[in-house]
Amino acid sequence: MKIVGRYVCQVEIDLSIDESTKGLLPFEVIHEKFTGDVLTDTVREIISDELIEGDEGTVTVTKMYGDVYKAECLAEIDAAPTIEPERKKGKWLELTNGNHTYVCSVCGRMLVNITDGKNNVAKNYPYCNCGADMRGGQDEQTD
């Protein structure tokens, strides 16, 4: 009679140690262990050594993510200001070629055979592919 089984789990290692802890490895060494394959290989070896003898089975450990950082660095990142870029403003300019063609005042992209009517173009096409906001109306300034 054979014994067949499968055990699947997710292992999470959360670390929070004061850098002044006696005997603590240097940050660079801990970082390398977390971001490299050392922990993955160690977990695989521990499980294999404890549960499996010879060629009776395999242990696969797949690393999903690994990182370690100094807490003060995270605080600096969280405190850093964020910048929201200002979106360009544009308008659809109607060409007088009789083909119901509109051109973006920012990048020159053309909308051809648009029969929605001049008042609906900005409503139906509120943004150009260049990212310009076309909802400002015909009096909007362009950049």
C-alpha positions in Angstrom: 0.0 0.0 0.0 1.3 3.5 -1.0 0.9 6.6 1.0 0.1 9.5 -1.3 -0.5 13.1 -0.2 -0.1 16.7 -1.0 0.3 19.6 1.4 0.2 23.1 0.0 0.7 26.2 2.1 1.8 29.8 2.0 4.6 30.8 4.3 4.9 34.4 5.4 7.8 35.6 7.4 7.3 39.0 9.0 10.3 40.6 10.5 10.6 43.6 12.9 13.9 43.7 14.8 15.7 46.6 16.4 19.0 47.2 14.6 20.8 47.3 17.9 19.8 43.7 18.8 23.0 41.8 19.8 24.1 39.3 17.3 21.9 40.6 14.5 23.3 40.2 11.0 24.1 43.4 9.2 21.2 44.8 7.2 22.9 44.1 3.8 23.1 40.4 4.7 19.5 40.2 5.8 18.4 42.0 2.7 20.3 39.6 0.5 18.7 36.6 2.3 15.2 38.0 1.8 15.6 39.2 -1.8 17.7 36.3 -3.0 17.0 32.6 -3.0 18.5 31.8 0.4 15.2 31.7 2.3 13.5 29.7 -0.5 16.3 27.2 -0.6 16.4 27.0 3.3 12.6 26.3 3.6 12.8 23.6 0.9 15.8 21.9 2.6 14.1 22.0 6.1 10.9 20.5 4.8 12.7 17.9 2.7 15.0 16.9 5.6 12.1 16.5 8.0 9.5 14.8 5.9 11.1 13.0 2.9 13.8 10.4 2.8 15.5 9.5 -0.5 13.5 9.8 -3.7 10.0 9.3 -2.2 8.8 12.7 -2.9 9.6 16.3 -3.9 9.3 19.6 -2.2 8.7 22.6 -4.3 9.0 26.1 -2.8 8.1 28.9 -5.1 9.1 32.4 -4.0 6.3 34.9 -4.6 7.9 38.1 -3.2 10.7 39.0 -0.8 12.0 42.3 0.4 13.3 43.9 3.5 13.9 47.5 4.2 14.8 49.9 7.0 11.6 51.4 8.7 12.9 54.9 8.5 13.2 54.6 4.7 9.5 53.7 4.5 8.6 56.7 6.7 10.6 59.0 4.3 8.8 57.6 1.3 5.4 58.0 3.0 6.2 61.6 3.9 7.4 62.5 0.4 5.1 64.8 -1.5 3.3 63.5 -4.5 2.8 65.4 -7.7 -0.3 65.1 -9.8 0.6 66.3 -13.3 -1.8 68.9 -14.7 -3.7 67.5 -17.6 -3.5 69.4 -20.9 -6.7 71.1 -22.0 -7.7 71.0 -25.6 -10.6 71.2 -27.9 -11.8 69.5 -31.0 -11.5 71.8 -34.0 -13.8 71.2 -36.9 -12.3 71.2 -40.3 -14.2 72.7 -43.2 -13.6 69.8 -45.6 -17.2 68.5 -45.5 -16.1 65.1 -44.0 -17.2 65.8 -40.5 -13.5 65.8 -39.4 -12.3 67.1 -36.0 -8.7 67.7 -35.0 -7.2 67.8 -31.5 -5.8 71.3 -30.8 -3.0 69.7 -28.7 -1.6 66.9 -30.8 -3.4 67.0 -34.2 -5.2 63.7 -33.9 -8.1 63.5 -36.4 -11.6 62.2 -35.8 -13.1 61.5 -39.3 -16.7 61.0 -40.2 -18.0 62.1 -36.9 -21.7 62.8 -37.4 -22.6 63.3 -33.8 -22.9 67.0 -34.3 -20.5 69.7 -33.2 -21.9 70.0 -29.7 -21.6 66.2 -29.0 -18.0 65.7 -30.1 -16.5 66.7 -26.8 -19.2 64.8 -24.9 -18.6 61.6 -26.9 -14.9 62.0 -27.1 -14.0 63.7 -23.8 -10.2 62.8 -24.0 -7.9 62.6 -26.9 -5.4 59.8 -27.2 -2.7 62.2 -26.2 -4.4 62.6 -22.8 -5.8 66.1 -23.4 -9.1 66.9 -21.7 -11.4 67.9 -24.4 -14.4 68.7 -22.2 -13.5 72.4 -21.7 -15.6 73.7 -24.5 -14.7 75.8 -27.5 -13.3 78.7 -25.4 -10.7 76.7 -23.5 -7.1 77.7 -23.8 -4.6 75.1 -25.1 -1.1 74.5 -23.8 
